[in-house]
Amino acid sequence: MMRHHIRAMAKTTYQVFVERDGNFGVVLDQMGALVRTARGFDSKASAQDWIAREENADNPLRNKREPARP
């Protein structure tokens, strides 16, 4: 799974992967920056939730008081 969004005018790519121990990790790749890895998620869903929080935290245009969608 790959997701993209604009962060400081550069696209960040997130890719979920399975580690050797069965946990999940996320590779964050942004043009002009070092590739980073977040590790130790116990499920693919928790890694995807983390990506969603990262995307929202870095998006200054998102209204933080927006009601939750059902």
C-alpha positions in Angstrom: 0.0 0.0 0.0 1.3 3.4 -0.9 0.0 6.8 0.1 1.1 10.2 -1.0 0.6 13.7 0.3 2.2 17.1 0.1 4.5 18.0 3.0 6.6 21.1 2.8 6.2 21.2 -1.0 7.6 17.7 -1.3 5.6 14.5 -1.8 6.0 11.9 1.0 5.4 8.2 0.1 4.4 5.8 2.8 4.8 2.0 2.2 3.7 -0.6 4.7 5.8 -3.8 4.9 6.1 -7.0 6.9 9.2 -7.4 9.1 10.9 -10.7 9.6 9.4 -11.1 13.1 5.9 -10.7 11.7 5.4 -7.1 12.9 4.8 -4.3 10.4 6.8 -1.2 9.5 6.3 1.9 7.4 8.9 3.3 5.1 8.6 7.1 4.7 10.3 8.5 1.6 10.4 12.2 0.8 12.3 13.8 -2.1 15.4 15.6 -0.8 15.3 13.9 2.6 16.7 10.7 4.1 14.4 7.7 3.9 12.9 7.0 7.3 11.4 3.8 8.8 8.8 3.4 11.6 8.8 -0.1 13.0 7.1 -2.3 15.5 3.4 -2.1 14.5 1.5 -5.2 15.6 -0.9 -5.2 12.6 -1.2 -3.7 9.1 -4.3 -1.8 10.4 -2.2 -0.1 13.2 0.4 0.9 10.6 -2.2 2.4 8.4 -3.8 4.3 11.3 -0.4 5.7 12.1 0.1 6.8 8.5 -3.3 8.6 8.6 -2.4 10.4 11.9 1.0 11.4 10.3 -0.8 12.8 7.2 -3.3 14.7 9.3 -0.7 16.1 11.8 1.4 17.5 8.9 -1.5 19.0 7.0 -2.0 22.7 8.1 -5.0 23.0 5.8 -7.0 20.3 7.6 -9.6 21.6 10.0 -8.7 19.8 13.3 -12.3 20.4 14.6 -13.9 18.6 11.7 -16.5 16.2 12.9 -15.7 12.5 12.6 -17.2 10.7 9.7 -19.4 7.6 10.4 
